[in-house]
Amino acid sequence: MVDGGCAEYVLCPEVNCLPYPENLDWVHAAAVPLVFQTAWHMLVNRARLQPGEHVLVIAGSSGVGSAAIQIAKFFGAHVIATAGNDEKLAKAIEIGADEVIHHGIMPIAKDVRRLTHNRGVDIVFEHVGAATWDESMKSLAWGGRLVTCGCTTGYDAKLDIRFLFTRQLSVLGSYMGTKTELRTVLKLVEQGRLKPVVDKVWPLHDCIVAHHYLEHDKQFGKVVLSIS
């Protein structure tokens, strides 16, 4: 919660510095910590992901979404990912998604029911917010868990409490992760089990251009600002 992330120099305590995997360059190393740590904490620590479960990753083309697809597959889950165009859907399959949903063509929950023989998914990985909240809740199976870390389309989502308790659903909040979790994902990246997905790289002085690119939802994976 401190301003200054888009800076050439950043001061931090030595204890917060960790070595990055030697098989990565600076750009790909930069694309690891935030999204993989966040996704790991959501799926493993908060949602208690189990092998064989069905996971719906909302906006699988985002940085955190592309990390979630890989982590869920690492744990042996069946992954359904959503995206807004055919190119992004194809890339989601490339990084591990078993099935994909074009959220601009059909309501997400309706497609989830079709793909799961009307059962729904065990976990919804949510971070979009108001625009997808209702469809995310409707996509859950009985006893399912929705875990969320964001609300980029708005925070004022509605919830039918009757649906929540009759189907015994769980709604879980998640924020960042622990240093132990970061060390874990860095080790898995070093082993090649998880791979950072970089879409584009801009020099730091073009950070406004990079932000506009993100705001128009053009990326698949991470956008990186380079200070070299």
C-alpha positions as CSV (number, residue, x, y, z in Angstrom):
1,M,0.0,0.0,0.0
2,V,2.9,2.3,-0.7
3,D,3.2,4.4,-3.8
4,G,6.3,4.0,-6.0
5,G,6.1,0.6,-7.7
6,C,6.7,2.1,-11.2
7,A,10.1,3.5,-10.1
8,E,13.7,3.0,-11.3
9,Y,14.9,2.5,-7.8
10,V,13.0,0.9,-4.9
11,L,14.2,0.6,-1.3
12,C,13.2,-2.6,0.6
13,P,14.5,-4.5,3.7
14,E,17.2,-7.1,2.9
15,V,15.0,-9.8,4.5
16,N,12.5,-9.3,1.7
17,C,15.0,-10.0,-1.0
18,L,15.0,-13.6,-2.4
19,P,17.1,-15.2,-5.2
20,Y,15.2,-15.8,-8.4
21,P,15.5,-19.1,-10.4
22,E,18.7,-19.0,-12.5
23,N,17.0,-20.4,-15.5
24,L,15.0,-17.2,-15.9
25,D,16.0,-13.8,-17.3
26,W,15.0,-10.6,-15.4
27,V,11.8,-10.2,-17.4
28,H,10.4,-13.7,-16.7
29,A,11.6,-13.5,-13.1
30,A,9.5,-10.4,-12.7
31,A,6.4,-12.1,-14.0
32,V,6.5,-14.8,-11.3
33,P,6.0,-13.5,-7.7
34,L,2.8,-11.6,-7.6
35,V,0.6,-13.8,-9.8
36,F,1.9,-17.3,-8.8
37,Q,2.1,-16.5,-5.1
38,T,-1.5,-15.0,-5.2
39,A,-2.9,-18.0,-7.2
40,W,-1.1,-20.5,-5.0
41,H,-2.5,-19.0,-1.8
42,M,-6.0,-18.9,-3.3
43,L,-6.2,-22.4,-4.6
44,V,-4.0,-24.3,-2.0
45,N,-4.2,-22.4,1.2
46,R,-7.8,-20.9,1.0
47,A,-9.8,-23.2,-1.3
48,R,-7.9,-26.4,-0.3
49,L,-7.7,-27.7,-3.8
50,Q,-7.7,-31.5,-4.1
51,P,-6.6,-33.8,-7.0
52,G,-9.4,-34.6,-9.4
53,E,-11.5,-31.6,-8.6
54,H,-13.1,-29.4,-11.2
55,V,-11.8,-25.8,-11.2
56,L,-13.2,-22.9,-13.1
57,V,-10.6,-20.1,-13.8
58,I,-12.3,-16.8,-14.6
59,A,-10.3,-14.7,-17.1
60,G,-7.7,-17.3,-17.7
61,S,-5.8,-14.9,-20.0
62,S,-4.9,-12.6,-17.1
63,G,-1.6,-12.9,-15.2
64,V,-3.1,-14.4,-12.2
65,G,-5.5,-16.5,-14.3
66,S,-2.6,-18.0,-16.4
67,A,-0.9,-18.9,-13.1
68,A,-4.0,-20.5,-11.7
69,I,-4.5,-22.7,-14.7
70,Q,-1.0,-24.1,-14.2
71,I,-1.2,-24.5,-10.5
72,A,-4.6,-26.3,-10.7
73,K,-3.1,-28.7,-13.3
74,F,0.0,-29.3,-11.2
75,F,-2.4,-30.6,-8.5
76,G,-4.2,-32.8,-10.9
77,A,-7.4,-30.8,-11.3
78,H,-9.7,-30.7,-14.3
79,V,-9.5,-27.0,-15.4
80,I,-12.1,-25.0,-17.3
81,A,-10.9,-21.5,-18.2
82,T,-12.7,-18.5,-19.6
83,A,-11.5,-15.8,-22.0
84,G,-12.8,-13.3,-24.4
85,N,-11.5,-14.4,-27.8
86,D,-10.5,-17.5,-29.7
87,E,-6.8,-16.7,-29.6
88,K,-6.8,-16.4,-25.8
89,L,-8.8,-19.6,-25.5
90,A,-6.2,-21.5,-27.6
91,K,-3.4,-20.1,-25.4
92,A,-5.2,-21.2,-22.3
93,I,-5.3,-24.8,-23.7
94,E,-1.6,-24.5,-24.5
95,I,-0.7,-23.8,-20.8
96,G,-2.9,-26.6,-19.4
97,A,-6.7,-25.8,-19.5
98,D,-8.7,-28.9,-20.3
99,E,-11.7,-27.0,-21.6
100,V,-12.4,-23.4,-22.4
101,I,-15.4,-21.0,-22.4
102,H,-15.7,-17.9,-24.6
103,H,-17.5,-15.7,-22.1
104,G,-18.7,-13.3,-24.8
105,I,-20.8,-15.9,-26.6
106,M,-22.6,-17.9,-23.9
107,P,-23.3,-17.3,-20.2
108,I,-20.4,-18.9,-18.2
109,A,-22.6,-21.0,-15.8
110,K,-24.6,-22.5,-18.7
111,D,-21.5,-23.7,-20.4
112,V,-20.1,-25.0,-17.1
113,R,-23.2,-27.0,-16.6
114,R,-22.9,-28.4,-20.1
115,L,-19.2,-29.4,-19.6
116,T,-19.8,-31.0,-16.2
117,H,-23.0,-32.8,-17.0
118,N,-25.0,-30.3,-15.0
119,R,-22.9,-30.9,-11.8
120,G,-20.9,-27.6,-11.7
121,V,-17.4,-27.1,-10.5
122,D,-15.8,-27.6,-7.0
123,I,-13.8,-24.4,-7.1
124,V,-14.3,-21.1,-8.9
125,F,-11.2,-18.9,-9.1
126,E,-12.6,-15.4,-9.2
127,H,-10.9,-12.1,-9.4
128,V,-13.0,-10.1,-11.9
129,G,-15.8,-8.9,-9.5
130,A,-19.2,-7.6,-10.3
131,A,-19.3,-8.5,-14.0
132,T,-18.8,-12.2,-13.4
133,W,-19.8,-12.8,-9.8
134,D,-23.4,-14.1,-10.5
135,E,-22.2,-16.5,-13.2
136,S,-19.3,-17.6,-10.9
137,M,-21.8,-18.5,-8.1
138,K,-24.1,-20.3,-10.4
139,S,-21.2,-22.4,-11.7
140,L,-20.5,-24.0,-8.3
141,A,-21.5,-27.6,-7.6
142,W,-23.1,-28.5,-4.3
143,G,-20.6,-27.8,-1.5
144,G,-18.4,-25.8,-3.9
145,R,-16.0,-23.0,-3.0
146,L,-15.6,-19.6,-4.6
147,V,-12.3,-17.9,-3.8
148,T,-11.6,-14.3,-4.8
149,C,-8.8,-11.9,-4.8
150,G,-10.1,-8.9,-6.8
151,C,-12.9,-6.8,-8.2
152,T,-11.5,-5.1,-11.3
153,T,-15.1,-4.6,-12.7
154,G,-16.6,-3.4,-9.5
155,Y,-17.0,-4.4,-5.9
156,D,-20.8,-4.1,-5.5
157,A,-21.8,-7.7,-6.3
158,K,-25.1,-9.2,-5.1
159,L,-25.5,-12.6,-3.5
160,D,-28.6,-14.7,-3.2
161,I,-28.2,-16.0,0.4
162,R,-30.8,-18.7,-0.2
163,F,-28.6,-20.2,-2.9
164,L,-25.6,-19.9,-0.6
165,F,-27.0,-21.9,2.3
166,T,-29.2,-24.4,0.5
167,R,-26.3,-25.6,-1.7
168,Q,-23.8,-25.3,1.2
169,L,-21.4,-23.1,-0.7
170,S,-18.4,-21.3,0.6
171,V,-17.1,-17.8,-0.4
172,L,-13.5,-17.2,0.5
173,G,-11.5,-14.0,0.4
174,S,-7.7,-14.2,-0.4
175,Y,-5.0,-11.5,-0.5
176,M,-1.4,-12.1,-1.6
177,G,0.3,-15.0,0.1
178,T,3.1,-16.0,2.5
179,K,6.9,-15.9,2.0
180,T,6.9,-19.7,2.3
181,E,4.4,-20.0,-0.6
182,L,6.6,-17.7,-2.7
183,R,9.6,-19.9,-2.0
184,T,7.5,-22.9,-3.1
185,V,6.4,-21.4,-6.4
186,L,9.9,-20.2,-7.1
187,K,11.2,-23.7,-6.6
188,L,8.6,-25.1,-9.0
189,V,9.4,-22.5,-11.6
190,E,13.1,-23.4,-11.3
191,Q,12.1,-27.1,-11.9
192,G,10.1,-26.1,-14.9
193,R,6.8,-27.3,-13.4
194,L,5.3,-23.8,-13.5
195,K,6.2,-21.3,-16.2
196,P,5.7,-17.5,-16.2
197,V,3.7,-16.2,-19.2
198,V,4.9,-12.9,-20.6
199,D,2.8,-11.1,-23.2
200,K,4.7,-7.9,-23.8
201,V,7.6,-5.8,-22.4
202,W,7.7,-2.0,-22.3
203,P,10.4,0.3,-21.0
204,L,9.5,2.0,-17.8
205,H,9.0,5.4,-19.4
206,D,6.1,3.8,-21.5
207,C,4.2,2.6,-18.4
208,I,1.2,4.6,-19.5
209,V,1.1,2.7,-22.7
210,A,1.3,-0.5,-20.8
211,H,-1.6,0.4,-18.5
212,H,-3.8,1.4,-21.5
213,Y,-3.0,-2.0,-23.1
214,L,-4.1,-3.8,-19.9
215,E,-7.2,-1.6,-19.6
216,H,-8.3,-2.7,-23.0
217,D,-7.9,-6.4,-22.0
218,K,-5.5,-7.2,-24.8
219,Q,-2.9,-9.3,-22.9
220,F,-2.5,-13.0,-22.3
221,G,-0.3,-13.4,-19.2
222,K,1.9,-10.6,-17.8
223,V,2.9,-7.2,-19.1
224,V,6.4,-6.3,-17.8
225,L,8.0,-2.9,-17.4
226,S,11.8,-3.0,-18.0
227,I,14.2,-0.6,-16.3
228,S,17.3,-1.7,-18.3
